[in-house]
């Protein structure tokens, strides 16, 4: 019996290893009984989650859902790894704290934040056009 297989008894809590989303999925119990399948599955989840995060990091400077993709990769990792679940929860807390802080600000501060984000996106688009040129799918005007 591993630390992950131990269940809390009575009213106490098990502090050996936090439960992950994967521990609550019924098919995981079957995979966990076979060491090779369990390890293979965890490695597969790690590779897929890391690949999604890398894609998100690559997309960060471009206009688009870079952070959303990073959070999706963390979610995939959190199904098997407690550290990823803790990191995802920390990220959720920080995003919620930022959102609450912005809501408390005056309209002028919110407008400046929006303008800063718009300038950041415009700079990323300008840098892309300067690097690669205007994409061929954009029609010529003029």
N, C-alpha and C positions, 0 to 999 in steps of 0.2 A: 504494500500500500504506500503510495507516494503522498507527499504533502498536499497535492492537489485533490486527492481522492478523499481526504478527511472531511467529514461533515461536522458542523458544530453540534454539540450535544447539549440538551437542556436549554437554558436561557443564555448561556455564555456564547461568546463569539470566537471563531477560529482565527487566529492572527498569523497562521503559517503563510498563506499566500492568498491575496484577494481573488475573489471570483471574477471571471471575465464574462463577456457576452457569450463566448464560445462554450463556457461551462453550463450555460442555461439552454443550449441547443441539444435536442435529443440525439441527433446523429453523432455528436462528439463523444458520447459515452461508448458507442460501438468502436469508433476510431481509437479511443484512448486505450482500449483493451489490447490492441496490437501495437507494440512499441515502434515498429518500423512505419506503420501507417500513421501513427500519431506524430512521429518526428517528421515524416514526409509532408504531412498536412501543415504542420507548424512552419516548416521551411517554405512551403509553397505560399502560405499566407504572408510570411515575412517578405518574400521576393515580390509578390504582387503589391502589397502595401507600400514597400519601398519604391517600386517602380512608379506607382501613382503619385507618391510624394515628389519624386524627382521630376515628373512631368509638371506638377504644380509649381515647383520651384523655377523650372525653365520658363513657365508662362507668367511668372510674377511681374516682370517688367512690361509685359504686353497688356493691352487692354483686354480684359477677359476675366475668367473665373479662377485665377491662380490660387488664391487662398481657399476657395471652395474645394478645389481639387486636392489641395494639401489636407484639408479637414477630412475629405473622403478617404484619403490614404490612411490617415490616423484612425478613422473608424474601422477600416479593414484590419489594421494591425491590432486594434483594441479588442477584436473578437478572440484573439489568442494570447495577447501579451498585456499583463496588468500595467506595466509601465506606460504603454501607449494609451490605455484607458485613463490613467491618471493625467497624462499630458493632454489628452483631448478634453478632459474635464477642466483642467487649468485654462486651456485656450477658450473654452466656452465661458468660463468665469471672466476672463479678461475682456472678451468681446462684449459680454453683458455689461461689465463695468464701464467700458468705453461708451457704449450706447447710452447708458444712464447718464454719464457725464455730459455727453453731447446734448441730450434732452434738457438738461438743467441750464445750458448756456443760452445767452441772448441770441436773437435772430442774426445779429451782426457777426457774432463768433461762428454760428452755424454756416452763414454765407461765406465767411473766410475759409472755413474748413472745406466746404464744397468747391470753392474756387481753387484751393490748393490741390484737391483731388483732380479737378478738371485740368489744371496746368500739368500735373504729373502724367495724366493720360495723354495730353497733347504732346508733351515732351517725348513720351514713348513712341507715339505715332510718328512724330518728326524724325526721331532717331532711326526708326525702321525704314522710313522713306529715304532718308539720307544714305542708309546702308544698302538697301536692296532696290530702291527706286519705286515708282508707283506700280502697284500690282496690275497685271494685264486685264483682270476682270473688272477694273474700274473704267467706265466709258470715258473717252476723251471729250472734254468740254471746251469749246472755243475754237 
